[in-house]
Amino acid sequence: MKCTLSLLMLIALYACGGSGDSATEEKPQVGFVTNGVASFWVIASKGVEAAEQAFDVDAEVHMPGEGVADQKRIVQALLARGVDGIAISPIDPDNQLDLLNEAAANTHLITHDSDAPDSDRLCFVGIDNYSAGRECGKLVKEALPEGGQIMIFVGRLEQLNARQRRQGLIDELLDRSNDPTRLDPNSGPIVGDRFTILDTRTDQFDYAKAKAQVEDAIAKYPELSGVVGLFAYNPPMALKAVREAGKAGQIQIIAFDEDDETLQGIIDGDIYGTVVQNPYRYGYESVRILAALARGDRSALPPNNYLDVPARRITKDNVSAFWSELKTLTGSAQ
């Protein structure tokens, strides 16, 4: 009887895939949650796919199209399914602490692209957004050596990365010292010796609104000399508006991120330059870390819980080489 029971138990064990051999264990299930829908996140999804294969994990990319409520729904659905980890770019970290801490209490939670340092997340994968904003400011200075009036366009300022980029940009244009804790008002003019930031406009990831706001600025401010787009889709929308107004070459466009239209605009000479992140690596490293954590390996967590992915400046001198590299990385090279 004992032998019969042991045999039946052994058969049942193998039928359920429970031999104890890691080769038969279920793959970790993780979610990669963005802060919106943009070409930037398409590049990140390629990194997620590569890491999925490299680290034997099932990873899903979720792009909330309806803001905070949509992102909350996605996170709660992932938690209800019992996923082994979530990497998220929080839309409004100050007002999402309860959601983020709920996630951290029930799975492995990390942030990418935009941080939530007051939450219980395990680490952050991304750039130093304040320093990247200052790099963007240096591009503005190069494009407009005599100074001028500029406008800033961005999806939303609830996100920490947006606030940090904007502040770094402003501090550089006003020749201030480094202070990531500084916070200028979100609206109205900010006047320096050479540059005046006329206003900052947000669009909540509404592409039509993003373009319309540039059109409005061109009409409202005849002395407008430069526009800065801080999210991936802002520069292409600005480019369309500037070209349609017949102002290409007169109004300098300084960009953030590596949208194809932005890179082509640099080649064409209608966009001065851009500061790029590395969304591919955001996706890859986030999944790598979550896969390790799901398997009990905490050595994957970076020192000081921050994996720095350096930003890069792209101008006409290096745009072709960068774009070729990007196409190879994402499998879009022809």
Steps between C-alpha positions, in 0.01 A plus 500: 500500500780740588671432167172552314437830676855616436467416132169683474648801679801500268276486193289785636811703580633477145154557350482831686851599398614492862817292480695773677722540194525871408460403135141397570406798716255751360653812350475815710217727387577873498335818379667804345268799540565827316358847570326537165504408135799627298770387258739515795320205656504301176880508524481397866277206408777368274728491803230319696473238224877447493518457878201268492702257289832555676368441852223246432212712623154590374473878480205715396519865396205717599458856369223692679325730257268668749732634768512425872174304520606274215841440654336411832268254328795330329700468823205361695428248223863383506487464878175305480672255266785457747785612277853462635603858433399837359716772345312827478553859387265678743283772352441689825722351772395744771136395466567134417684403818218278625488312169877467476536382859216252452688361202829492693332309783372232263772460238844627402458863395755713319470830316645603165520824299329701776559421865287492815772530765254532789337167418608151605638420154820294500699701246486748214626447144556820305694817440576792729217712359619825658844463338336402172292817519817702539644326192187606313561854620853487357353407162271802523801724571680359197195546276433854629839645600352850533220378725132553436144413595414131528202281582504160669257224397452177694237234552442551869681644800361254754779263396822545692715459188316785327544733797868415530571546127321831493683628808839393366422677172395821673797498738742459210342781298511732800860397582407383847691258720400133508205446733263212413273606789430843350147541365385792289127571447342283232357791303575858410822662384839432657747771405877473486780715362495344151201269495135541589290188547161635397295208628477124538206325331378148577281281280436176694627287208244652263696527175254735330510730803881481504513634144225758558684646797812561291282662233347722766841599635625591151195723449509653849872573526640653179849518659501129586845368411503145637277213611603207715308169504569286806305184410564282195197616298533872581784577255327339198181691580701822536674429169168467318371825649819694424517375142134575433553853634791547259736551795742210446850629561366813671365329811757256638368165622686316774382152581497214744500131405548319169178500303567428130353836397727675747811327363396576142436860603858524626630359171285751308629787714159596643572366851827604661552197720357264758588342831432128481445242766529127439147357513621168358723457802221612735294208376787251500643586842158519667412148388847370588469631855145376548588153366785472749287623790227251412760226536619628835815670373522847656854553372339635182398816686738784409712687757301766683190356327569713192607369160629805315447488123692804369334748264662599169502815286406448135564772240562505127857376557399165647133449415553261207728269697263505797195426285675207332592362841141541620357322194738207550409476868126499434516275194367770267814531287441425133 
